[in-house]
Amino acid sequence: MNKIGGSHNGVKVSPDEWRTIWMWLESGAPYAGTYAALRSGAEQARQGQALAAFNSPVLNVTCRQCHGPGKKATAIPYGLSNEERAKYQRQLNLAPYERIVRDEDSRFSAHVLLNVSRPDYSPMLLGPLAESAGGWGTCEHRFRSKDDPDYQALLKAIQNGKRQMDQVARFGTPAFKPNSQYVREMKRFGVLKPEFNLDRGPIDIFETDQRYWKLFWYRPRGGGKWAYLE
């Protein structure tokens, strides 16, 4: 917010633009445009189970010979000890519940290395797979073919992760439904009726979010600044 207040290269936005950006940040800046896409604790735990591939012995035997803390190549994701987590929280000024993003995470985060929609397209498999076998061949410790036992073990771990993720329809798929926490809060604010039952009735999550925001903000007819409802 400081960068759009005039302190960054003289850039200054209008009050209306400032408030729009502020509202976007206050909403948690969900990329999907609806709170329904945000995950609950149970969903985060399920995704954590899907990332179990990073605990595969294959990574320690092959990949982490180069890609590990203190090694010559950027470290692939590894579990943080309580001491490391506390250190990052101090350095990055993070709250206990905030996700820790390390400098190398832009290239070697789980979201980059794994493809839980099509496991065999995961960069974590393609990087060490020889070009002659359809991979990239970019790693020193390589899988010579897709029949390599280590390749198969790692592929199976990612496939298991896919099965975990597919237990519940993900956001953006036709069968997706918001979690119970979303429904609870929308009932709490009077956006959904108390008797609404997610198992029996359809829900338009985008319309529901619009109704939620209209409880607090409105733009007067004919334009003008944002204002609280009286």
SULRACOR-V586907 format. One record per backbone hydrogen bond with DSSP energy under -0.5 kcal/mol. NH is the residue of the N-H (numbers start at 1). CO is the residue of the C=O. If there is no record, write none. Layout:
NH:CO
NH:CO
This chain:
4:1
5:2
6:11
7:2
9:7
10:6
11:8
13:4
18:14
19:15
20:16
21:17
22:18
23:19
24:20
25:21
26:22
27:23
28:25
29:24
33:30
37:34
38:35
44:40
45:41
46:42
47:43
48:44
49:45
50:46
51:47
52:49
53:50
54:51
55:52
56:53
59:56
60:56
61:57
62:58
63:58
64:59
65:62
66:63
67:63
68:66
68:73
71:68
73:66
76:67
77:108
85:81
86:82
87:83
88:84
89:85
90:86
91:87
92:88
93:89
94:89
98:95
101:99
102:100
105:102
106:103
107:104
108:104
109:105
112:109
113:109
114:110
121:118
122:119
123:112
124:113
125:122
126:122
127:123
129:125
130:143
133:130
134:131
135:130
136:126
137:126
137:129
138:127
139:127
142:140
143:128
144:142
148:145
152:148
153:149
154:150
155:151
156:152
157:153
158:154
159:155
160:156
161:157
162:158
163:159
164:160
165:161
166:162
167:164
168:165
173:170
176:173
183:179
184:180
185:181
186:182
187:183
188:184
189:185
190:187
191:186
192:186
196:193
200:197
201:197
205:203
208:204
209:205
210:206
211:207
212:208
213:209
214:210
215:211
215:212
216:213
217:213
218:227
220:218
220:225
223:220
227:218
229:216
